[in-house]
Amino acid sequence: MSLKSIQINPARHLKGEITVPGDKSITHRALIFASIARGKSMVKGLQKGKDCLATLNALKMMGIHMEEEEDRLVVYGQGLSGLREPPNILDCGNSGTTVRLLAGLLAPQKFYSVLSGDQYLRKRPMQRVVEPLRKMGARVFGRENGEFPPLTILGGKLKAIDHSSPIPSAQVKSCILLAGLYAKDRTSVIEPYRSRDHTERMLKFLGAKIEVNDLRVSVEGNNSFSGANIWVPGDLSAASFFMGGAAILKRSKLKILQVGLNPTRRGFIDVLLRMGADIKILNMRKICEEEVGDIEVRGGNLRGTVVQGGMISRLIDEIPILAVVACFAKGETIIRDARELRVKETDRIGAIKSELTKMGAQIEEKEDGMVIKGVGKLEGAQCQSHGDHRMAMALIIAGLSAKDKSKILGSDCIDTSFPGFWRTLGQILVQ
């Protein structure tokens, strides 16, 4: 675990106009689908954090040629059958998206492959993708019968399945749909709530045969499609940290440009609005099947709320910063049905409780969430990121909002998803 530390001084407010890096979820999918499309794709706005680079490097190791041209990446797609056996283990780093999506891509290939990653990734559950892939006929092996990486995959022919997922997970859904592109007949995934749907939107944009019927998503086997020009909008999860900071710090006025506003990802905005935040969505349009717009946030008074059920899947990555915001909201904020936080880059429920409590927060930890009492202020403290990029950024915003100086240990993990975080923060920070 890195102990690189950063000192955070209190801020008066956030003010200005910024952009954020390309959406991480869409970047992973753009790289994968462009690689198995027929012909050339031009991808603009790619996010260049370590997670996405893990996906990019894995695809290159399997024979996909890519060239950087000014502000875009040219990907020379090889079609569904064009990948080659990698000469080494595919290193997924800290990226759960990389290992789970590539498992679906590799299961039907006619070669041997191994997916592994760092110490944190090797503790993350994989049975949720291994089990349905095995039902399709895939030969997938891993530690504790496939529960943990490394995963060894002996690729081969797959059969279609109709999979009912017990949890709403875009990674699980995308893994199965990727495998289903190669399987015989139609593969379907049904979820209890709709998870983020970037895979469905991108496949539709590229001309693949895909059908969405309420909570059921289906793809046809032997489902080829062509390359295209793909533009990746700004990452709403990255924007959420600045949105949360602007909502907390009174007299803030912040505009974030060209952000992806996919309805399956807008939960954080919807909850902030429910809490009384002053947020406006401007310049809405649709690009490559994804809604895009500008977000304007002003600081003000907030009140607690309840977040549960289907809303959780729409803001699962934003709960660390939501917990910080809740500390400044009047009354209680209750988060339920978020057990998935226990198996993220770290146990985020436990980490939120332990670190924000150091700063004077009043948080009651539950098995599937937490109850946060709005205390209206935080104190400076020394906190640990737990090697989790979203925890690190949430704690930095908490430090900006605290009364005294704070120190955040392990802040270098931010490069996993937001390598330009400090530069962007510096553009709007008023101290």
N, C-alpha and C positions, 0 to 999 in steps of 0.2 A: 504493500500500500504506500503510495507516495505521501510524503509529509511536506511537500512544497506548500508554503503558506503565503497568504496575501492579507495585508491589513486593509480594512474597510473603514473609512471615516463617514460619519453621518452626512446625509445630503439634505439640502433644503427642498429641492424639487427636481423633476425631470422636465426638460423643455426642448422642443425642436422637432425635427423631421428626419426619419431614418428609414433604411431598408434592412431586412434581415436575410440571412442565407436562404438558399432554396430549400424547399420542404424535404426533410430527410426521408420520410416514407415514400414520397413520389420519386425521389432520386434513386433509391434502391430499385424500384420497379421499372423506371425508365432504362436503367442500365441493363437489367435482366431481360426485359421484353425487347429492347433494341437489339440485344445480342442474338436472340432466337427468331427475330423477324427476318424476312427475306429482303436483303439489300440494305442500303445505307440509311442511317438515321442521324439527324442533327439535333443534339440535345443542348438546350440553352438553360442557364440558371442552376446547374447542378450544385448541390451542396458538397463541400470538400472536406467534411469532418472525417475523423478516423473510421467511423462506422461505415460510411458510404465508400470510402477508399478500400475497405476490406472487401466489399462486394465487387468493386471495379477490378481490384488485383486478382481476385479469384477467377473472374471471367477472362481476364487476360491470360491467366495460367492455363485456361481451357481452350486457348487458341483464338480468342476474339481480338481482332485488331482494332485499336482505337487511336485517334489522332486529335490533339488539341489544336483548335483554330480560333485564335483571338478569344472571344468570350463563350465559346461553345466547344462541345466534344462531338467528334464524328465517330460513330460506331458502325462498323461494317458487319451487319448481321449475317449469320451463316444458316439461318433457317432452323427448324426444329431438330434436325439431325446433324448439325454442323459442329457441335462441341467435341473436343478431344480429351482423352484421359489426361488429367493433370500429372506432372512429373513429381509432385511433392504434396504434402498435406496442405489443404486449403485453410489458411489461417483467418478465422472470422473475427479475431481481436475480441472486442467487448460487445459485438453486435449480435443480439438475439435475432433481429430481422434477417441478417445475413445467413446465419446457420439454419434457421427454420425455412426460409424461402428457398435456399439452395438445396436443402434436403428434398423438397418437392421437385425441383428442377433435375436433380441428379438421379433420383430413383428410377426413372425410365431410360436413362442413358445406357449405352452398351459398353460400359467400362466401370472400373473400380475407382472409388474416391474416398477420402477421409476428410471430415470437417472437424476442426478443433478451434480453440480460442484461448483467451487469457484465464487467469484463476477465477475471475468472477463468472465468466460465461460457462466454465466447466461445472458450475454449481446450479445452473438454470435448468428447469424441467423441459425435457424433450419428448416425453411420452405422448404428449398431446398431439404431436405431429407424427411420431413414430408409429403409434397404434393405427391411425387411418391409412398411412402408407403401407403398412403390413397387410391391412385388409385388401388393399389394391394389388397385393402380390409382391410388393417390394421387399428386398432383403436388406434390412437396416439393422445394424448392431451398435450397441453403445454400452457404457458403464451401467451397471445395475439393470441389465436387460433393456437398455435403450433409454433409461431415464435421464442420463447425463452424457454430455460430450466427453471425449471425442466420439463422433458417429462414423461408422464404417458403412459404406453403401456399395453393394454389388448390383449394379444397374441391370434392368431387364424389362420385359414386357409387363404392362400393368392392365388391370381390368377396371372398369368404371365402378364407382360406389355412390351410394346415397347416404351421406354422412350427416348425422345430427350432432352438432358440437354442443357440449354441456356449458361452454363459456363463450361469450362474444369475443372473438380474437381474430383480428385481421391477419395476423401472421399464420395462424392455423388455416384459416379460410384460403389465403393466398397460396400456401404450401400445397393444399389439396387441388386447387384449381390449376396450378402450374403442372402438377402431375397429370391432372385430367386432360390437359391439352394433348397429351401423348397416348392416353388410354383408349381402349376400344369402347365405343358407345358414349353415353352421356354421364358425366360426373356432376353431382350436386352436393351443396353444403347448405345446411339449415342452421341458423343461430337463434338463441333465445332473444337477443336484441341485435339490432344492426350494428356491426362494427364498422370502422372506417372502410370506405369502399373505393380506394384509389386503384386497386387492381381491376375491379369491374369497369371503372371509367376508362382506364388506359387501354384495356383490351377492346372495349367498344370503339375508342378513338382510332385504334390501329386496324380495325376491321375484322377482329376475331369474332367467331360465333359464340356469343355469350347471352344468357337470358337472366334477368333479375325479376323475380316474382315475389314481392313482399320480402320475407326473410330467407327465401330460397334463392341461391345463385347456382346456375348450371352452365357448364361448358361442354362443347362437343369434342370428341377425340379426333386425333389427326387434324388439329385445328391450326392451320398455318395462316400467317398474316404478313403484311409488308411493313417495311420501315417508313418513318415519317419524320417531320420536324416536330420536336417535342419541347415545350417550354415549361419549366418547373417554377411555380410561384413561390413566394416567400413562405417560410415555415411558421405556421400559427403557434406551434409549441415554443419555438424560439421567441416569437413576439410576446408570448404570454408573460415572460419575466418582466419585460419593460411595461407591459400593460398593468400588471399587478403593482409594480413600483409606482407608476403614475397614479393609479387609483388610490393608493395609500397616502402618498405625499401631497398634501394640499398645495394649491397654487401650481400644480403640474399641468402642462398642456403638451401633449405628445401626439404626433401623427406617424403611423407606420405604413409605408407604401407597399402596394402590390403583394398583399398577403393572401395566401390560399384560404378560402372561406367555405370549404366543403362542409355541408350540413352535418356530416358524421363527425366532424372535428370541432364544431363551434360551441361545444358544451361550456368551455371556460368563459366565453363571451356571454352566453345566456345566463350563467350563474352570476357573473359580475353584475349584469343588468338587474337580475332579481335582488341582488344585495344593495341596489341603489346607485351603482356606479354610473358616471356620466360618459357614455360611449356612443359614438356615431359611426356608422358604416357608410363610406362614400365611394363613388365611382365604381359601382358593382358591374362586372361583366363576366363572360365565360370564355375561357381559353383552354383548348385541348380537353374539353369536357369537365373542367374544374372551375368552380366559382372563384373569382378573384376580386379584391377590393382594397380600399385604404381604411385604416382604423384610426379614429381620433379618440383619445382618452384624456379626461380632465380629472384632477384630484377632487375628492369630496367626502361626504359622510357615507358610511357603509353600515349595513345591518346584517346579522347572521341569517343563515338559511339552512335548509336540509338538502343534501345531495345524495341520491340513491337510485337504484334500479337502472333503467336504460340510460340515464344521464351519465353514469359512471364510465361506460365505454366511450362516450364522446369527449371525456376530459381526463382519462386515466393518467396520461403523462403530465398533466398540469396540476395534479393534486399537491405536490410539494409547494408550488408557489401559491395555490389556493389556501393552503394551511397558513402561510405567512399573512396573506390578506385577511384571513379570518381572525387573526390576533388583533386586528385593528377595527373589526366590525362590532357594532353594539349587539350584545346578546350572544347566543350560542350558534355555532355552525356545526351541524351533525353530518358526518360522512359515513354512509353505510354501503354494503354490497361491494366493497372494494378489496376483497381478499387477494385479488391478483397483485396488489401492491407488495405482498409478502415475497413474491418471486421475481421482482424486477432486478435491476443491477445490484440492488441491495434490498433488504427488508425495509421498504420505504415507510411503512407504518411505524415500525420501531425507531427508525432513524429520525423521522419527523418529530416524534415524541421526545427522544433523547436530546436532540440538538436544539430545538426551539425552547425546550424547558430550561436549558442553560441560559437562555436570553430572557427568561421571566414569563414565558408563555404558560398558560394553564390548559393542558391537554390530557384528556382521559383516553387511553389506548383501548380499542376494542379489537376483537379477533379479525373483523372485516372492515375496520375503519377507525374513526376517532370522534370525540366530542371536543371542540375547541371553544373555550370561553374567551370572548373578546375582552382583552385587558387594556386596549387602547394605546399601548406602548410596549417597546422591547428594550432591554438593556444590552449593552455591548458584552461580548463573551468570546471565548475561543471555542470554535466548533470544528467538527470533522465532516468531510464530504462523504466518507465511507466509499470512496472510489466511484461515486455516482454523479455523473455530470449534471443531472437535473437537481439533485440535492445541493450541489455546489452553487449553482446559479441562484436557487431559491434562498440559500443562506446569505449570499452576497446582497440580494435585495433586502433581506431582513436586516443585514448590517447597515445598509444605507438608511434604513428607517429607524434604527435604534438611537438611543440617546448618547451613547458613547462609542468609542472605537471597538471594532471587532477584529478577530483574526480567523480566517478560514483555512484549515489544513486540507491538503489534497486538491487544490484548485486546478491543477493542470489537467485533470480529467475532463474539464470543459471542452477541450479540443476534440473529444469524441463526437460532439454534435454541433459545436458552435465555435470554430477556431477564431472568429473575429469578434468574440463577445466583448473583450475589453475595449477595443477600438470603438465599437458601436456605442457602448455605454458612455465612453468619454465624450461622445458628440452631444449628449443630451443631459449630462450630469451637471447640476448647479449645487455647489457646496459653500 
